[in-house]
Amino acid sequence: MILSKAPTRIDLSGGTLDIWPLYLFLEDAVTVNVGITLYATARITNQPGSTITIISKDLGATESADRLDSLTKEGKLSLISRLIHHFAPAKGFRIETDCAAPAGSGLGGSSALAIAVCGALNEMTKAGYSNEDLIAVARDVEAQQLQIPTGEQDYYAAVFGGFQGWHFQVRNVTREPYPISPQEIQERMILFFSGQSRSSGINNWQVFRSYIDGDNGVRETLLQIREEARKVHNALLKKEWELAVKHIEFEWNARKKLAPGITTPQIEEIIRFGTENGARMGRVCGAGGGGALVLLVPPENRENLIQLARQRKFHILDFEIATEGLQISIEK
């Protein structure tokens, strides 16, 4: 049996700037994120003959084919089936997948799942792919499935974990870890699910298309987001948390101007509740339009705010910081 797991992520600043080729147009952009232990997992076990069985626990779906060339690339499990076609295993197997992040949460669950599946299939087929190869395969196959451009930060967070800034450049992606312990960052965050699932990539695609079409408002806003993300990044490198939070808020205010529906009444209700009860600010995770959001809170206010949120029946997502990325284990 092969077990592969990859963390999802909370993005704090500079999302959307990680979409190719936007990051080439907006030079010297940085995206800030942190891996979290709401893992995506893939478990592969051998089965006789050439039969391939896919079981998705989180989606409640199953797909089976008597051989590879009869496995459909469409439908609810198309991302997994397309990845299987790419690795083209020569024998039958069963793959069981799951993701602890709610579907449509904006925490990069589908991308983390793609990395977990790639890691398991890479091990099974002995393809010998590097981490960078796995990222390229997951990114390109997910773009095929979605039929829209995909951002890259989710794949890097899934492969490497940790808390860092990502610099997307010509033929090169570099990471710059922050000198902040996992405990220090975790005790300043509370993660909520708004109860609304979002459709992957919709808001990002609207922004991408508007930029290409020459929308000056979108272009100016993306430049503002880039500048605020740089300031967040520089503040975190110096461990100046309060300054970083200030610029995360400025970035969020700019982001809300990008496209209609990035925030929602449910998201704003939770942010308002948070700021009225000791949080510094809140922001949506991912492209918005629903999904998860994070409140940034002084450590001394965190436990009280969590208790108040539970009394209000808000959906809190418990997590820890994932200091490691993709992990693969084998049981004989």
C-alpha positions as CSV (number, residue, x, y, z in Angstrom):
1,M,0.0,0.0,0.0
2,I,1.2,3.5,-0.8
3,L,-0.1,6.4,1.2
4,S,0.5,9.9,0.0
5,K,-0.7,13.1,1.8
6,A,-0.3,16.8,1.0
7,P,-1.3,19.9,3.0
8,T,-3.7,22.5,1.9
9,R,-2.9,26.2,2.5
10,I,-4.1,29.5,3.9
11,D,-3.0,32.4,1.6
12,L,-2.5,35.7,3.3
13,S,-1.5,38.0,0.4
14,G,-0.6,38.1,-3.3
15,G,-3.1,35.5,-4.5
16,T,-4.1,35.7,-8.2
17,L,-0.5,37.0,-8.9
18,D,0.6,33.4,-9.0
19,I,-1.3,32.7,-12.3
20,W,0.8,32.2,-15.4
21,P,1.3,34.5,-17.3
22,L,0.0,37.3,-15.0
23,Y,3.1,37.0,-12.8
24,L,5.2,37.7,-15.9
25,F,3.2,40.9,-16.6
26,L,3.3,42.0,-12.9
27,E,7.1,41.6,-12.4
28,D,8.6,40.9,-9.0
29,A,5.2,39.7,-7.5
30,V,5.2,37.7,-4.3
31,T,2.5,35.4,-2.9
32,V,2.4,34.7,0.9
33,N,0.9,31.4,2.1
34,V,1.2,28.8,4.9
35,G,0.6,25.1,4.7
36,I,-2.0,23.6,7.0
37,T,-2.8,20.1,8.2
38,L,-6.2,19.8,6.5
39,Y,-4.6,17.1,4.3
40,A,-5.5,15.7,0.9
41,T,-4.7,12.0,0.8
42,A,-4.4,9.3,-1.8
43,R,-4.1,5.6,-0.9
44,I,-3.1,3.0,-3.5
45,T,-3.5,-0.7,-3.1
46,N,-2.8,-3.4,-5.7
47,Q,-5.7,-5.4,-7.2
48,P,-5.6,-8.4,-9.6
49,G,-5.6,-7.9,-13.4
50,S,-5.9,-4.6,-15.1
51,T,-8.9,-3.2,-13.3
52,I,-8.7,0.4,-12.0
53,T,-11.0,1.6,-9.2
54,I,-11.2,5.2,-8.0
55,I,-13.0,5.9,-4.7
56,S,-13.4,9.5,-3.6
57,K,-14.5,9.7,0.1
58,D,-15.0,13.4,0.2
59,L,-17.0,13.6,-3.0
60,G,-18.8,10.3,-2.4
61,A,-18.1,9.0,-5.8
62,T,-16.7,5.9,-7.4
63,E,-15.4,5.1,-10.8
64,S,-14.1,1.8,-12.2
65,A,-12.7,0.5,-15.5
66,D,-11.5,-2.9,-16.5
67,R,-8.4,-1.4,-18.1
68,L,-6.7,2.0,-18.5
69,D,-7.9,2.8,-22.0
70,S,-11.5,2.4,-20.9
71,L,-11.2,4.8,-17.9
72,T,-13.1,8.0,-18.7
73,K,-11.4,11.3,-18.5
74,E,-14.7,13.1,-17.8
75,G,-17.2,13.3,-14.9
76,K,-16.9,13.9,-11.2
77,L,-13.5,12.2,-10.8
78,S,-12.0,13.6,-14.0
79,L,-9.0,15.2,-12.2
80,I,-7.9,11.8,-10.7
81,S,-8.6,9.8,-13.9
82,R,-6.6,12.3,-16.0
83,L,-3.7,12.0,-13.7
84,I,-3.9,8.2,-13.9
85,H,-3.9,8.4,-17.7
86,H,-0.8,10.6,-17.5
87,F,1.2,8.1,-15.4
88,A,-0.3,5.2,-17.3
89,P,0.3,2.4,-14.8
90,A,0.7,-1.0,-16.3
91,K,-1.2,-3.0,-13.6
92,G,-4.5,-2.8,-11.9
93,F,-5.0,-1.0,-8.6
94,R,-7.4,0.8,-6.3
95,I,-6.9,4.4,-5.4
96,E,-8.9,5.9,-2.5
97,T,-8.8,9.7,-2.0
98,D,-10.0,12.2,0.6
99,C,-9.5,15.8,1.6
100,A,-10.0,17.2,5.1
101,A,-10.7,20.7,3.6
102,P,-14.3,21.2,2.7
103,A,-15.0,21.1,-1.1
104,G,-15.1,24.6,-2.5
105,S,-13.3,26.1,0.6
106,G,-10.7,28.0,-1.4
107,L,-7.9,26.3,0.6
108,G,-6.4,24.7,-2.4
109,G,-7.9,21.3,-1.8
110,S,-8.2,20.2,-5.4
111,S,-4.6,21.1,-6.1
112,A,-3.3,19.4,-2.9
113,L,-5.3,16.4,-4.0
114,A,-3.7,16.5,-7.4
115,I,-0.2,16.6,-5.7
116,A,-1.1,13.7,-3.4
117,V,-2.4,11.6,-6.3
118,C,0.7,12.5,-8.4
119,G,3.0,11.5,-5.5
120,A,1.3,8.1,-5.0
121,L,1.3,7.3,-8.8
122,N,4.9,8.5,-9.1
123,E,5.8,6.0,-6.4
124,M,3.7,3.2,-7.8
125,T,5.0,3.5,-11.4
126,K,8.6,4.4,-10.4
127,A,8.4,7.3,-12.9
128,G,11.2,9.1,-11.0
129,Y,9.6,12.6,-11.2
130,S,11.1,15.4,-9.1
131,N,9.0,17.7,-6.9
132,E,9.1,20.3,-9.7
133,D,7.9,17.6,-12.2
134,L,5.0,16.7,-9.9
135,I,4.0,20.4,-9.7
136,A,4.1,20.8,-13.5
137,V,2.0,17.6,-14.1
138,A,-0.6,18.6,-11.4
139,R,-0.9,22.2,-12.7
140,D,-1.2,21.2,-16.3
141,V,-3.7,18.4,-15.8
142,E,-5.9,20.5,-13.5
143,A,-5.9,23.3,-16.1
144,Q,-7.1,20.7,-18.7
145,Q,-9.8,19.6,-16.3
146,L,-11.0,23.1,-15.4
147,Q,-10.4,24.6,-18.9
148,I,-9.2,27.8,-17.4
149,P,-5.8,29.1,-16.2
150,T,-4.7,27.9,-12.7
151,G,-2.7,29.6,-10.1
152,E,0.5,27.9,-8.9
153,Q,0.8,28.7,-5.2
154,D,-1.4,25.8,-4.1
155,Y,0.9,23.2,-5.7
156,Y,4.0,24.6,-4.1
157,A,2.3,24.8,-0.7
158,A,1.2,21.2,-1.1
159,V,4.7,19.9,-2.1
160,F,6.7,22.0,0.4
161,G,4.4,23.0,3.3
162,G,5.8,25.7,5.7
163,F,5.2,29.5,5.9
164,Q,6.9,31.6,3.2
165,G,6.7,34.0,0.3
166,W,6.8,32.6,-3.2
167,H,8.5,34.5,-6.0
168,F,7.2,33.6,-9.5
169,Q,9.7,34.6,-12.2
170,V,10.8,33.7,-15.7
171,R,11.4,29.9,-15.6
172,N,12.0,30.0,-11.9
173,V,10.0,29.9,-8.7
174,T,11.8,30.6,-5.4
175,R,10.6,30.5,-1.8
176,E,11.7,32.6,1.1
177,P,10.7,31.2,4.5
178,Y,9.8,33.5,7.3
179,P,11.6,33.4,10.7
180,I,8.4,32.8,12.5
181,S,7.7,29.5,14.4
182,P,4.6,27.4,13.6
183,Q,3.2,28.2,17.0
184,E,3.6,31.9,16.6
185,I,1.6,32.0,13.3
186,Q,-1.1,29.5,14.4
187,E,-1.9,31.3,17.6
188,R,-2.7,34.4,15.5
189,M,-5.2,32.7,13.2
190,I,-8.8,31.3,13.3
191,L,-10.1,29.6,10.2
192,F,-13.8,29.5,9.3
193,F,-15.9,27.9,6.6
194,S,-18.6,30.3,5.4
195,G,-20.9,27.4,4.5
196,Q,-20.8,28.5,0.8
197,S,-18.8,26.4,-1.6
198,R,-17.2,28.3,-4.4
199,S,-16.5,27.2,-8.0
200,S,-12.7,26.9,-8.5
201,G,-11.1,29.6,-10.6
202,I,-14.2,31.6,-11.5
203,N,-13.2,34.9,-9.9
204,N,-9.6,34.4,-11.0
205,W,-10.6,33.8,-14.5
206,Q,-12.7,37.0,-14.5
207,V,-9.7,38.9,-13.3
208,F,-7.3,37.3,-15.8
209,R,-9.6,38.0,-18.7
210,S,-10.1,41.6,-17.7
211,Y,-6.4,42.1,-17.4
212,I,-5.8,40.7,-20.9
213,D,-8.6,42.8,-22.3
214,G,-6.9,45.9,-21.0
215,D,-9.2,46.9,-18.2
216,N,-7.3,49.7,-16.5
217,G,-9.2,49.4,-13.2
218,V,-8.2,45.7,-12.9
219,R,-4.6,46.5,-13.9
220,E,-4.2,49.2,-11.4
221,T,-5.8,47.1,-8.6
222,L,-3.4,44.2,-9.4
223,L,-0.5,46.6,-9.1
224,Q,-1.8,47.7,-5.8
225,I,-2.2,44.1,-4.6
226,R,1.4,43.5,-5.7
227,E,2.7,46.4,-3.7
228,E,0.8,45.4,-0.6
229,A,1.9,41.8,-0.9
230,R,5.5,43.0,-1.1
231,K,5.0,45.0,2.1
232,V,3.5,42.0,3.9
233,H,6.4,39.9,2.8
234,N,9.0,42.3,3.9
235,A,7.3,42.8,7.3
236,L,7.2,39.1,7.9
237,L,10.9,38.7,7.1
238,K,11.5,41.2,9.9
239,K,8.9,39.5,12.2
240,E,6.9,42.7,12.3
241,W,3.5,40.9,12.6
242,E,1.4,44.0,13.3
243,L,2.8,45.8,10.3
244,A,2.2,42.6,8.2
245,V,-1.5,42.5,9.3
246,K,-2.0,46.1,8.4
247,H,-0.8,45.4,4.8
248,I,-2.8,42.2,4.6
249,E,-5.9,44.3,5.3
250,F,-4.9,46.8,2.7
251,E,-4.4,44.0,0.2
252,W,-7.8,42.5,1.1
253,N,-9.5,45.9,0.6
254,A,-7.9,46.2,-2.8
255,R,-8.8,42.6,-3.7
256,K,-12.5,43.3,-3.1
257,K,-12.5,45.7,-6.0
258,L,-11.3,43.2,-8.5
259,A,-14.6,41.5,-9.3
260,P,-18.2,41.3,-8.1
261,G,-18.8,38.6,-5.5
262,I,-15.3,38.2,-4.1
263,T,-16.8,38.7,-0.7
264,T,-20.3,37.7,0.3
265,P,-22.8,38.6,3.1
266,Q,-21.9,35.4,5.0
267,I,-18.2,36.2,4.8
268,E,-18.7,39.8,5.9
269,E,-20.9,38.7,8.8
270,I,-18.0,36.5,10.2
271,I,-15.4,39.2,9.6
272,R,-17.7,41.8,11.4
273,F,-18.2,39.4,14.3
274,G,-14.5,38.9,14.5
275,T,-13.4,42.5,14.5
276,E,-16.1,43.3,17.1
277,N,-14.7,40.6,19.4
278,G,-11.0,41.2,19.3
279,A,-9.8,40.2,15.8
280,R,-7.5,42.6,13.9
281,M,-9.1,41.8,10.5
282,G,-10.4,39.0,8.3
283,R,-10.0,38.0,4.7
284,V,-11.3,35.3,2.4
285,C,-9.0,32.4,1.4
286,G,-8.4,31.8,-2.3
287,A,-10.3,33.6,-5.0
288,G,-13.4,34.3,-2.9
289,G,-17.0,34.1,-3.8
290,G,-17.6,31.8,-0.7
291,G,-15.4,29.2,0.9
292,A,-13.1,29.7,3.9
293,L,-11.9,32.8,5.6
294,V,-9.2,33.5,8.2
295,L,-9.4,35.9,11.1
296,L,-6.1,37.4,12.2
297,V,-6.2,37.9,16.0
298,P,-3.9,38.8,18.8
299,P,-2.9,35.6,20.7
300,E,-4.4,36.8,23.9
301,N,-7.9,37.2,22.3
302,R,-7.9,33.9,20.3
303,E,-9.4,31.4,22.8
304,N,-12.2,33.8,23.8
305,L,-13.1,34.5,20.2
306,I,-13.2,30.8,19.4
307,Q,-15.6,30.2,22.3
308,L,-17.8,33.1,21.1
309,A,-17.8,31.8,17.6
310,R,-18.8,28.3,18.7
311,Q,-21.7,29.8,20.7
312,R,-22.8,31.5,17.5
313,K,-22.6,28.2,15.7
314,F,-20.0,29.4,13.2
315,H,-18.1,26.6,11.4
316,I,-14.5,26.7,12.7
317,L,-11.9,24.5,10.9
318,D,-9.4,23.2,13.3
319,F,-5.9,22.9,11.9
320,E,-2.2,23.0,12.7
321,I,0.7,24.5,10.6
322,A,2.1,21.9,8.2
323,T,5.8,22.2,8.5
324,E,6.3,19.5,5.9
325,G,4.8,19.2,2.5
326,L,4.1,16.0,0.4
327,Q,4.7,12.9,2.4
328,I,4.7,9.3,1.0
329,S,4.8,6.1,3.1
330,I,4.8,2.5,2.0
331,E,3.4,-0.5,3.8
332,K,4.3,-4.0,2.5
